[in-house]
């Protein structure tokens, strides 16, 4: 989505906002020691390899496109307990993960290479095992500290593990809150740079804004955030012996947040890590062979304090999979 289209979209959405009084202070999380909240969390993972395979027919060489995909799904209950609250409002959180459903995985075809992708997805779920207790601190702005890396399944991602680090935060039933007051329909955009191993010239941006929402038992709003990062692979296992490789990371989240205490009520979050390889020229081919590897995740979070913590209703996910 271009910046122009994005800006126009937010302006139009702003016209649809009901007459809600804008807050003069940033929304902050309010914690109370002893409080608990339960959520159903569903994680979808897709591993994909797309490329071109040279085919010799007589004296000529042609390319045959191929696409191999593996999908996996896992869901569980997460219960947050506020152990204590410090003087500055930071909470000591205990998060219990249980009631996990059996992991599922499937592939787009039955060939050997696709089966390897399916096996890798299942092994990631099995190694993790879900059932565990996490302890961390959460500030009033929704920032997390002291969070253990075992709070997310091992995706066996090459360095830099940008998707794994994003997922570790995205699986938590909370939200990082902007430092500015809520202005419905207004869009903010900030540049981002990063020093990452094996990637050069890593640059990106974060775009976001607040949207009004209805249909909840208490006043709420939706926080929409898009993050993008790209760079050139200059070393490591993802750099081809010949040719070039470009890296891209894209993440998007829509979080429904209580305007009363800043707690998360529901969320849909997705992210993709993509590497595109442009290999050395092949004799007989007009263009250089191109391969693309994608690792994508989607997280769906629903509060279930007053209802059974069941899996989300079947529907089409952002990863293109019918659950």
C-alpha positions, -999 to +999 in steps of 0.1 A: +000+000+000+016+033-010+019+062+014-006+082-007-032+055-007-026+048+030-031+085+039-063+088+019-076+056+035-071+070+070-086+103+061-118+086+049-119+064+080-116+096+101-148+109+085-166+078+097-156+082+133-184+089+158-182+120+180-158+105+205-138+129+227-101+127+219-079+119+249-054+146+260-030+121+274-015+089+259-035+058+267-016+038+293-021+003+309-035+002+344-026-029+364-041-042+397-022-068+417-041-101+419-060-096+386-061-123+360-072-125+323-074-154+299-070-155+262-072-180+234-042-177+211-038-193+177-006-194+158-005-201+120+029-207+103+036-209+066+069-219+050+072-213+013+098-217-015+092-203-050+116-205-079+124-216-114+138-249-124+158-252-157+144-278-181+163-290-212+141-297-242+162-305-273+188-279-278+169-252-258+167-245-221+135-234-205+124-226-170+096-243-151+082-223-122+075-242-089+060-234-056+062-255-024+042-246+007+037-260+042+011-247+066+009-253+104-015-244+131-013-245+169-036-230+196-036-227+234-048-207+263-028-180+279-037-168+314-020-136+327-017-130+364-006-097+378+018-107+407+026-072+418+027-036+407+056-012+413+054+025+422+058+035+386+029+013+374+051-015+360+036-049+366+053-082+374+034-107+351+031-144+353+017-160+320+006-196+321+003-214+288-019-245+288-049-263+271-029-267+239-046-284+210-028-309+188-005-292+162-016-296+126+005-293+094+000-299+057+017-293+024+007-280-010+019-313-027+033-347-018+068-343-032+098-349-011+109-312-008+074-301+004+073-329+029+106-315+044+089-282+049+059-298+066+082-318+089+101-287+098+069-269+108+057-298+129+091-302+146+091-265+156+058-270+173+068-302+190+102-288+203+084-259+219+056-280+236+035-249+245+030-259+282+051-235+303+050-205+327+066-172+317+076-144+339+083-108+327+076-072+334+052-049+315+053-012+317+023+011+315+032+017+279+030-020+271+068-025+268+081-059+280+113-067+298+129-099+311+110-120+286+125-155+281+132-166+245+112-198+251+080-178+249+078-186+211+084-218+191+119-222+175+113-213+138+149-223+129+152-189+112+186-178+098+204-149+114+191-122+119+161-138+135+138-108+130+106-128+126+113-149+157+120-118+178+088-102+165+068-134+172+080-135+208+063-102+215+033-108+192+023-139+211+019-120+243-017-108+251-008-071+254+000-042+231+027-016+229+009+018+233+019+049+214+034+078+234+010+103+218-027+110+227-054+091+207-065+110+176-089+089+156-083+088+119-048+104+121-019+086+107+017+087+120+048+075+101+083+072+115+115+060+097+134+030+111+170+019+108+187-012+122+222-027+126+216-064+118+241-092+113+245-103+076+222-075+063+235-042+050+216-009+045+187-021+066+160+006+065+123+007+071+094+025+086+065+022+110+031+035+102+001+035+125-031+051+138-062+047+159-096+037+146-129+039+165-148+006+170-181-006+183-197-038+194-178-043+226-192-042+262-170-012+271-154+017+252-126+004+230-105+015+200-084-003+174-047+004+170-034-004+135+004-007+130+024-016+099+062-022+101+086-027+072+123-034+069+145-043+040+182-047+033+208-065+012+222-099+024+260-095+024+271-126+044+259-157+063+241-188+050+215-169+030+241-152+008+245-172-025+280-181-037+272-162-069+245-136-075+227-114-050+201-117-022+176-091-009+159-093+024+125-080+034+104-080+066+068-069+068+045-069+099+010-057+105-012-058+135-047-047+144-053-046+182-086-039+200-077-021+232-099-010+262-100+027+266-106+022+303-074+004+313-055-002+281-057-040+282-059-060+250-093-073+241-085-090+207-058-089+181-048-101+147-011-099+139+009-112+109+045-110+097+066-122+068+104-126+064+113-129+027+147-135+010+149-132-028+179-147-045+190-136-080+215-162-091+243-161-116+232-163-153+226-197-168+236-205-203+206-207-226+183-185-204+174-150-212+171-140-175+189-149-143+171-176-122+152-161-092+143-179-061+122-167-031+119-181+004+092-168+027+085-176+063+052-162+076+033-162+108-002-151+119-013-147+155-050-144+165-058-135+201-092-134+217-101-126+253-121-155+269-127-145+305-164-149+304-166-178+278-148-211+272-113-206+257-120-224+224-102-221+191-112-191+169-141-198+145-130-212+111-123-186+085-097-174+060-065-162+076-042-136+062-018-164+052-043-176+027-052-208+046-087-221+053-087-234+089 
